[in-house]
Amino acid sequence: MTDHTRGPTSNREQGSERDPTTDDSDVEADDPMMVHPDEADRTFDWRGWSLVGAVFVAFLVVPGFIYVYPRIPSNVGLSFWDAYLVLPMIPAIVLGTLAVWATTRP
């Protein structure tokens, strides 16, 4: 009978059976994906501060600019809807991209 997951011959027939006395802990210790997240050496470095800066711009600077200077977006050719929908969307997209970049690291 043929094992469809391994092909016509199995590992035992080829003689490549894994030795149970071999210790692979040193190989797993070097792989950052095998470390539990609580044990990983992660600090709040420049990536975290760049994320804090993006949150500050997205939640305070852009809405504050639109609130304090409501006529400036219309002076540069933006309509009311453009100013209140598109201007906050730009830092929101940057914030989302930056958040994914800052959290997906080894």
N, C-alpha and C positions, 0 to 999 in steps of 0.2 A: 504494500500500500504506500502511496506517495504522500508525504507531508507537504501540503501546499504552501506553508509559511517558510520552509527552509529549502525547498527544491527537491530534486530526486534523491539526494543523499542527505543524511543527517550529520551533525557534527561528530557523533560517536563513530560513524563509519569512516570519517575522514581522519580521525585520530587527533582532533583538536579540542578535546574535552578540557574544561577549565580545571586547574589544579586547586582544590579547596584549601590547601595549606598556604597559598599565596595571599599576602596581605596587601590590599589595594587602598589602605587608608591614606598613604602618602599621596597617591594620585588624587583622591577625593579632597584632600586638604588644600591642594593647590587650585582647585576649581572654585571660582567665586559663586557659582550657581549651586554648589552643594552645601554652602554655609547657611545656617539659619539666620533670618533677618535680624534677630535680636543680638546675635553674636558678631555681626559684621561691623567693621570699623567705619562707621559713617558719622561724620561731624557736620555741623552747620557751617559750611565754608562759603566761598564766593558764589557758588551756585544758589545757595539758599538766600544770600543777600540780593542777588539779581532777581530772584523770584519775589522777594519782599518789595524791591523797587518797582517791579512791574505791577504788583498789586496796588501800590501807592499811586502810580500813574493811572491805572485803569479805573480805580474807584474814587480817587480824589481829584487828581489834576484835570483830566479831561471833562468830567461832569462839572467841576468848579469853573473851568474856563467857559463852558457853555452857559452856565448860570450867571457868571459875572459879566461876560461880554456876549450877550445874545445877538447883537447886530453884526459882529465880525464874520461869522460864517456866511451870512447873506451878502456881505460886501465882497467876498471872494467867489461868489457864484453858487453857493450851496443854498438849497431851499430849506424851509423849516424842517421837513421830513428828513432831508439829508443830514442836517446838523444834529438832530436828536436820535437818529437811528444809525447812521454810518459812522459818525465820529466816535461814539462809544464802542462800536463793533471792531474797529481797527485795534485798539489796545486789548480788547477781549480775545481776539484771535492770537495776538502776540503772547498774551498771558497764558493761553491754553497750550500753545506750542512750547513756550518756555517751561511750563510746569511738567510737561511730558519729558522734555530734555533733562530737567533737573532731577527727576525722580527715577529715570531709567539709566542708571549707571552701575558699573560693577562694584 
